[in-house]
Amino acid sequence: IINNGFLGMVRQWQQLFYNRRYTGTPVVSPDFAKLADAYGIPGLVVRSPQDVAAAFEQANNTPGPFLIDFRVKEEVNVYPMVATGAAVDDMIRRPKANVVQGYSGVEPSW
């Protein structure tokens, strides 16, 4: 699970095109690792990039299903994306800072 505590793409549209007027996108999630455990599935929460390799190693060494809940920053955007009302041909691939119309705070995370 890639968990940013929001409904991802809808939140991204609200950030970039609607001046961060978040409506219905912040979500309160359960502790997915504990929920998985309730069904007999081992799992864990990863909060740091330094813990990713160990989490995958543990998952690979566990027979059967294994859940990893990756907690990521709330406002890291995902690309490519299609703006509301735009054609697929006009998708935003990897914007540089300050190029998304209507919002000047876009900073690539790569």
C-alpha positions in Angstrom: 0.0 0.0 0.0 1.4 3.4 -0.9 -0.4 5.4 1.8 -0.4 9.2 1.7 -3.6 9.7 3.8 -5.4 11.1 0.8 -7.3 9.9 -2.3 -4.2 10.5 -4.4 -5.0 11.8 -7.9 -8.1 13.7 -6.8 -6.0 15.4 -4.1 -3.4 16.2 -6.7 -6.0 17.9 -8.9 -7.3 19.9 -6.0 -3.8 21.0 -5.1 -2.7 22.0 -8.6 -5.9 23.3 -10.1 -8.1 24.3 -7.2 -5.7 26.1 -4.9 -5.6 23.3 -2.3 -9.3 23.3 -1.6 -9.4 19.7 -0.4 -12.8 18.3 -0.4 -13.4 14.6 0.5 -9.8 13.6 -0.2 -8.2 13.5 3.2 -8.9 10.0 4.5 -8.5 8.4 7.9 -7.2 5.0 7.2 -7.1 2.0 9.5 -3.8 0.5 10.6 -3.5 -1.8 7.6 -0.8 -3.9 9.1 -3.0 -4.6 12.1 -6.0 -5.2 9.9 -3.9 -7.7 7.8 -2.8 -9.4 11.1 -6.5 -9.8 12.0 -6.8 -12.0 8.9 -3.6 -14.0 9.6 -1.5 -12.0 7.2 1.8 -10.6 8.5 2.5 -7.0 7.7 4.4 -3.9 8.7 4.5 -0.1 8.3 7.4 1.5 6.5 7.9 5.2 7.4 11.5 5.8 6.2 13.2 5.1 2.8 16.0 3.5 4.8 13.6 0.7 5.9 12.3 -0.2 2.4 15.0 -2.9 1.6 14.5 -4.6 4.9 10.7 -4.6 4.5 11.0 -6.3 1.0 13.5 -8.8 2.4 11.1 -9.7 5.2 8.2 -10.0 2.8 10.3 -12.2 0.4 11.3 -14.5 3.3 7.7 -14.9 4.5 5.7 -17.7 2.9 2.3 -16.6 1.7 0.9 -13.1 1.6 2.6 -10.2 3.3 1.4 -6.6 3.5 3.6 -3.5 3.5 2.1 -0.1 4.3 4.4 2.5 2.9 3.7 5.9 4.5 4.7 8.6 2.0 4.5 12.4 2.2 1.0 13.8 1.7 1.8 16.1 -1.2 4.2 14.2 -3.3 2.7 14.3 -6.8 2.5 11.4 -9.3 3.1 11.9 -13.0 2.0 11.6 -15.7 -1.4 13.1 -15.0 -4.3 14.5 -17.1 -5.7 17.8 -16.0 -9.5 18.1 -15.7 -11.1 18.6 -19.1 -7.8 18.0 -21.0 -7.2 15.4 -23.6 -5.0 12.4 -23.0 -2.6 13.9 -25.6 -2.1 16.9 -23.3 -1.0 15.0 -20.2 1.4 16.6 -17.8 4.4 14.3 -17.9 7.1 15.7 -15.6 6.6 19.3 -14.9 9.5 21.6 -13.9 8.9 24.0 -11.1 6.3 26.7 -11.8 4.9 25.3 -15.0 1.5 23.9 -13.9 -1.0 26.6 -14.7 -2.7 28.0 -11.7 -0.2 26.8 -9.1 3.4 28.0 -8.7 4.6 25.6 -6.0 5.1 22.4 -8.1 8.5 20.9 -7.3 9.5 17.6 -8.9 10.4 15.0 -6.3 13.0 13.1 -8.4 
